[in-house]
Amino acid sequence: MSELSKCSRCLLSLNLWRARNLTMSGLRALAEGFENLLEIDLGWCGQLRGPPFSPIFVNFVQSCRKLRKLFLPAVRSISNNDMHAIAACLPDLEQLDILGTLSVSVDGVQRVFESCPKMRFCDLSFCNSITDVDIVMLRQAHPRVTIQRSFISS
């Protein structure tokens, strides 16, 4: 990632979906060289996990303030702290996918929706900490945002 970040300062979109070798140091390198990114997909990158994730992810978000689309499906380490960083640093965010996130609560999502006036779509499928009642409340409070919600009934 560090080599890519050195020569790709004008890159606008980056798809790293299922990049099995993307590590925390790779995410750190992305923060250093991709400040013009408008869209990134980090979905299903299995190495992005553990306690060091949040500070590195927050640094990434602080560095990539132009992001409009952020795809994080199955990045299990996303927390409310990360959602607060998204809310604080990405005012132009239009689309967010946190499918399968286990630790994000409705409060984290609410903060993003309130701080990102351009938000139009959010995938909250299989987010176990967000209830169906929370989804109804979010949809009523933020009608401009299409909220995707899939689940497996028991």
WOWONOR-V636078 format. One record per run of one state. SS is the DSSP state (H for helix, E for strand, L for the rest). FROM is the first residue (numbers start at 1). LEN is the number of residues. If there is no record, write none. Layout:
BEGIN
SS/FROM/LEN + SS/FROM/LEN
END
This chain:
BEGIN
L/1/1 + H/2/6 + L/8/5 + E/13/3 + L/16/8 + H/24/10 + L/34/5 + E/39/3 + L/42/11 + H/53/11 + L/64/5 + E/69/3 + L/72/8 + H/80/10 + L/90/5 + E/95/3 + L/98/8 + H/106/10 + L/116/5 + E/121/3 + L/124/8 + H/132/10 + L/142/4 + E/146/3 + L/149/6
END
